[in-house]
Amino acid sequence: MPPLLLRAQRAITPDETIEPGHVLVSGGTIEAVGPAVRAPEDAEVVDLPEQTLVPGFIDVHVHGGGGFSLATSDPAEITAYSAWAPAHGVTAFLAGIVARNASDALPLMRAALNAETPGADLLGLNLEGPFVSPDRRGALPSSWLAAPEAMAFDRLLEASAGRLRLITIAPELPGALNIIQQATAAAVRVSIGHTDAGYETALAGFQAGASHVTHAFNAMRPFHHRDPGPVGAALDSPGVTIELIADGVHLHPATVRMLIGAFGPDRVALITDAVTPAGLDEGRFRLGGQEARLQDGRVTLPDGTIAGSAATMDDVVANIVRWGAATLSAALRMAATVPAAVAGVAETKGRLAPGYDADIVALAPDLTVAATWTRGNLTFQAQSG
């Protein structure tokens, strides 16, 4: 593959904004970024005069989209999701796993690990449970929940073949703090979520090694001025990051502005929590054996419980800017740089910088995705006209 030079109106790294923005790619890696980068004679040159080059988005909490599920025993379905995701600026993701029970999770994990990913890179697995609170399970199937036990965690870890990157745990459950320590010792990042923990208990979870919060304010004890709960404990725990779903359904825009203002963009990871019909107009699907439906932009179970999101990553980035919650540069930190750290790939992804993977998105002036490159390969291009 010859070198590739992208010449755009600007590039947001997002550490700095460069105008004009040129990015030189060689062998799937970024070689240079600047306002006037020279390319070898054999380079392919792509001119993008009205567009902005940004780091590829990384979705660390997603269950599917485009009609495809990531909690499937069919690797081809995950391959299809990987090919679909770059249309929404996603160049890497963690496969979100929810199952009917722990035994059923094992073939789902194997399918993800065996899937080919021609578009967005599969960085590993994200287990949303099963060691979570029955009182705050949200749309998670009750049969999926399990008591925090070392042997149960070891079985899941072994099935992941070393690629379990994130797991959600409720710290108030008996034995949960031990599992948090066990997971972090195995280089698995622990997220506090689906929890009824108060401030002190959540704080103990962070002190035990948890360093992330699953979809802040959703499926957890709410914030109260005399009981700030898990979000308050996260704010008081340096280095802890939170997930934020900016879809207009899970959080009010004012809440989004408040969270970003309190934590700062370097501690927020934008996620979709998207499920199978995300990116479609409507649809029915199954989530851990339960029937759910997408209608009027909201995904719900038959009893009305919100069951994931219909949003895409380009949606949430555009919403952040449109709602005045952050600048585009800050939104990119939350959509690429922070998620790269959460997924354990901060040294190779999440920035436009020499030595980083050439995961690049060209955004049109209205922040829609015009083109996406994954490791230097063109994986999406919008139709002109």
C-alpha positions in Angstrom: 0.0 0.0 0.0 1.6 3.3 -1.1 1.8 6.2 1.4 -1.3 8.3 1.8 -1.5 12.1 2.2 -4.7 13.6 3.4 -5.0 17.4 2.9 -8.0 18.9 4.7 -9.1 22.4 5.8 -8.0 21.6 9.3 -7.0 18.7 11.6 -7.8 18.4 15.3 -5.4 16.1 17.0 -7.2 16.8 19.6 -4.2 18.3 21.5 -4.1 21.1 18.9 -5.9 22.4 15.9 -3.8 22.6 12.7 -4.9 24.7 9.7 -4.6 23.5 7.0 -4.5 20.0 8.3 -2.3 17.5 6.6 -1.8 13.9 7.7 0.7 11.5 6.1 0.1 7.8 6.5 2.5 5.0 5.8 2.0 1.3 6.5 -1.1 1.9 8.5 0.6 4.3 10.8 0.6 8.1 11.0 4.0 9.4 9.9 3.4 13.2 10.1 0.8 15.8 11.0 1.1 19.5 10.2 0.1 22.4 8.0 2.3 21.6 5.1 3.4 18.0 5.1 5.4 16.8 2.1 4.7 13.3 0.7 6.9 10.9 -1.2 6.4 10.9 -5.0 4.5 7.6 -4.9 2.0 8.8 -2.3 -1.7 8.9 -3.0 -3.0 12.4 -2.3 -6.6 13.0 -1.2 -7.8 16.6 -1.0 -10.6 17.4 1.5 -10.9 21.2 1.2 -13.9 21.7 3.4 -13.4 18.9 5.9 -11.8 18.4 9.3 -9.6 15.4 10.1 -10.1 14.0 13.6 -9.1 10.8 15.4 -11.4 7.8 14.9 -14.0 7.3 17.5 -13.7 4.5 20.0 -16.9 3.1 21.5 -16.1 1.2 24.6 -19.7 0.4 25.5 -21.8 -0.9 22.6 -23.9 -3.9 22.0 -24.6 -3.6 18.3 -26.0 -1.4 15.6 -27.1 -1.3 12.0 -29.2 -4.4 12.6 -26.3 -6.4 13.9 -25.7 -7.7 17.5 -22.4 -8.1 19.2 -23.9 -10.5 21.8 -24.2 -13.3 19.2 -22.8 -16.8 18.7 -22.3 -16.0 15.0 -18.9 -14.3 14.2 -20.3 -13.2 10.8 -22.7 -10.8 12.6 -19.9 -9.2 14.4 -17.9 -8.9 11.2 -20.9 -7.2 9.7 -21.1 -4.7 12.6 -17.3 -4.0 12.1 -18.0 -3.1 8.5 -21.0 -0.9 9.3 -19.5 1.1 12.2 -17.0 3.3 10.2 -20.0 5.0 8.6 -20.5 6.6 12.0 -16.8 7.4 12.6 -16.1 4.4 14.7 -12.7 2.9 14.1 -12.4 0.7 17.2 -14.7 -0.8 19.8 -15.2 -3.2 22.7 -17.9 -5.8 22.2 -20.5 -5.4 24.9 -21.6 -8.8 26.2 -24.9 -9.4 28.0 -26.4 -13.0 28.1 -29.2 -15.0 29.6 -26.8 -16.5 32.0 -23.0 -16.9 32.6 -22.9 -20.2 30.7 -24.5 -18.6 27.7 -22.0 -15.8 27.8 -19.1 -18.1 26.9 -20.0 -18.9 23.2 -20.8 -15.2 22.8 -17.4 -14.3 23.9 -15.8 -16.9 21.7 -17.7 -15.6 18.7 -16.4 -12.1 19.2 -12.9 -13.4 19.6 -13.1 -15.4 16.3 -14.8 -12.7 14.2 -13.0 -11.0 11.4 -13.1 -7.2 11.7 -12.5 -5.6 8.3 -13.8 -2.2 9.4 -13.6 -1.0 13.0 -11.1 -2.9 15.1 -12.3 -5.1 17.9 -10.2 -4.2 20.9 -11.6 -6.7 23.3 -14.6 -7.5 25.4 -16.8 -5.5 27.8 -18.9 -7.6 30.3 -21.8 -5.6 31.6 -22.3 -7.8 34.6 -23.0 -10.4 35.8 -21.9 -9.2 39.3 -24.4 -6.4 39.5 -27.4 -5.4 41.7 -30.8 -6.9 41.1 -32.3 -3.7 42.3 -30.5 -1.6 39.6 -30.3 -4.2 36.8 -32.2 -1.9 34.4 -32.7 -3.9 31.2 -30.3 -6.6 32.1 -32.0 -10.0 32.3 -32.4 -11.2 35.9 -31.1 -14.6 34.9 -27.8 -12.9 33.8 -27.0 -11.7 37.3 -24.7 -13.8 39.5 -23.0 -13.5 42.9 -19.4 -12.2 42.9 -17.3 -15.4 43.3 -13.7 -15.9 42.3 -14.3 -19.1 40.4 -17.1 -17.5 38.4 -14.9 -14.6 37.4 -12.0 -17.0 36.6 -14.3 -18.8 34.1 -15.2 -15.6 32.4 -11.6 -14.4 32.3 -10.4 -17.8 30.9 -13.1 -17.7 28.2 -12.0 -14.2 27.2 -8.5 -15.5 26.2 -6.9 -12.5 27.8 -9.1 -10.0 25.9 -11.5 -9.0 28.7 -10.9 -5.2 28.9 -13.8 -4.0 31.0 -16.3 -5.4 33.5 -19.2 -3.7 35.4 -19.5 -4.6 39.1 -21.8 -3.4 41.9 -19.4 -2.9 44.8 -22.1 -3.3 47.5 -22.6 -7.0 46.8 -20.9 -9.5 49.2 -17.5 -10.4 47.8 -17.5 -7.7 45.2 -14.5 -5.8 46.5 -12.5 -9.0 46.3 -13.5 -9.5 42.6 -12.6 -5.9 41.9 -9.1 -6.6 43.2 -8.9 -9.9 41.4 -9.9 -8.3 38.1 -7.5 -5.3 38.4 -4.7 -7.7 39.2 -5.5 -9.5 35.9 -5.3 -6.1 34.0 -9.0 -5.9 33.6 -10.5 -2.4 34.1 -13.4 -2.4 36.6 -16.4 -0.1 36.1 -18.9 0.7 38.9 -22.4 0.4 37.6 -25.9 -1.2 37.8 -25.4 -0.5 41.5 -27.4 0.7 44.5 -24.2 1.7 46.3 -24.1 4.9 48.3 -21.2 7.3 48.4 -19.1 5.4 50.9 -19.6 2.0 49.4 -18.8 3.3 45.9 -15.7 5.0 47.2 -14.6 1.7 48.7 -15.0 0.2 45.3 -12.7 2.8 43.7 -10.2 2.4 46.5 -10.2 -1.4 45.8 -9.2 -0.7 42.2 -12.3 0.2 40.2 -11.5 3.2 37.9 -14.6 3.7 35.7 -18.4 4.3 35.9 -20.9 2.6 33.6 -23.3 5.1 31.9 -23.3 7.7 34.7 -26.7 8.3 36.4 -28.3 5.4 34.6 -29.0 2.1 36.5 -27.6 3.4 39.7 -28.6 5.1 42.9 -29.4 8.7 42.0 -27.4 11.7 43.1 -28.9 13.4 46.2 -27.4 16.4 48.0 -27.1 14.3 51.2 -26.2 11.1 49.4 -24.1 11.8 46.3 -23.9 8.1 45.4 -21.5 6.6 42.8 -21.2 9.7 40.7 -20.2 11.8 43.7 -17.7 9.1 44.8 -16.2 9.0 41.3 -15.8 12.8 41.3 -13.9 12.5 44.5 -11.6 9.7 43.2 -8.8 11.2 41.0 -8.3 9.4 37.7 -11.7 7.7 37.7 -13.5 8.1 34.3 -17.2 8.1 33.6 -19.3 7.0 30.6 -21.8 9.5 29.2 -24.6 8.7 26.8 -25.4 12.0 25.0 -28.4 10.7 23.1 -31.0 13.0 24.5 -32.8 10.0 26.1 -30.6 8.7 28.9 -29.5 12.2 30.1 -31.0 15.7 29.7 -28.6 18.1 27.9 -28.3 20.1 31.1 -27.1 17.0 32.9 -24.6 16.4 30.2 -23.2 19.9 30.5 -23.1 19.5 34.3 -21.2 16.2 34.2 -18.6 17.5 31.7 -18.2 20.7 33.7 -17.7 18.8 36.9 -15.4 16.0 35.6 -13.7 17.8 32.7 -13.3 16.2 29.2 -10.2 14.2 30.3 -12.4 12.1 32.6 -15.4 11.5 30.3 -15.8 8.7 27.8 -18.6 9.3 25.3 -20.4 6.0 24.6 -23.5 4.9 22.7 -24.6 1.9 24.7 -26.1 1.1 21.3 -28.1 -2.0 20.6 -29.0 -4.0 17.5 -31.3 -1.5 15.7 -29.2 1.6 16.4 -28.8 3.7 13.3 -32.1 2.4 12.0 -35.5 4.1 12.0 -37.2 1.3 14.0 -36.9 -2.4 14.8 -37.4 -5.2 17.2 -34.7 -7.4 18.6 -33.7 -9.5 21.6 -31.5 -8.4 24.5 -30.2 -11.3 26.6 -33.3 -13.3 25.7 -35.7 -10.4 26.2 -37.7 -8.7 23.5 -37.1 -5.0 22.9 -38.1 -2.4 20.3 -36.9 0.8 18.8 -39.6 3.4 18.3 -39.4 7.2 18.0 -35.7 7.1 18.8 -36.2 5.2 22.1 -35.3 1.6 22.8 -37.5 -0.1 25.4 -38.6 -3.4 26.9 -42.3 -4.2 27.0 -42.6 -2.6 30.5 -41.1 0.7 29.2 -37.6 0.2 30.7 -34.9 1.8 28.6 -32.9 -1.0 27.0 -29.8 0.6 25.5 -29.6 3.3 22.9 -30.3 3.9 19.3 -27.6 6.5 19.0 -24.4 6.3 16.9 -21.0 7.9 17.9 -21.3 10.6 15.3 -24.7 11.5 16.9 -23.3 11.9 20.4 -20.3 13.9 19.2 -22.6 16.3 17.3 -25.0 16.5 20.3 -22.2 17.5 22.6 -21.2 20.4 20.3 -24.8 21.4 19.5 -25.9 21.4 23.2 -22.9 23.7 24.1 -21.6 21.0 26.4 -18.0 21.2 24.9 -16.0 22.4 22.0 -15.4 20.0 19.1 -11.9 19.5 20.3 -13.1 18.5 23.8 -15.7 16.3 22.3 -13.0 14.4 20.4 -11.1 13.9 23.6 -14.2 12.3 25.0 -14.9 10.2 21.9 -11.4 9.0 21.1 -8.6 9.9 23.5 -10.3 9.0 26.8 -11.9 5.8 25.4 -8.5 4.7 24.1 -7.2 4.9 27.7 -10.2 3.0 29.0 -9.6 0.2 26.5 -5.9 0.1 27.3 -4.7 1.4 23.9 -3.8 5.0 24.7 -0.2 4.5 23.2 -1.5 3.6 19.8 -5.0 5.1 19.3 -7.1 8.1 20.1 -4.9 10.9 18.6 -3.6 12.1 15.3 0.1 12.0 16.1 3.2 10.3 14.6 3.5 6.6 15.5 -0.3 6.3 16.2 -2.5 4.0 14.2 -4.0 5.8 11.1 -7.5 5.7 12.5 -8.9 8.9 10.9 -12.3 10.4 10.3 -13.0 13.3 7.9 -15.9 15.3 9.2 -18.0 17.6 7.0 -18.9 21.1 8.2 -22.2 19.8 9.7 -20.2 17.1 11.7 -21.5 14.2 9.6 -18.9 11.6 8.6 -17.6 12.1 5.1 -14.9 9.4 5.2 -13.2 7.0 7.6 -9.8 5.3 7.4 -8.9 2.4 9.8 -5.2 1.7 10.0 -4.8 3.7 6.8 -7.5 1.7 4.9 -10.5 3.6 3.6 -13.4 1.8 5.4 -16.2 4.3 4.6 -16.9 7.1 2.1 -20.1 9.1 2.0 -21.9 9.2 -1.4 -21.5 12.6 -3.1 -24.6 14.5 -3.9 
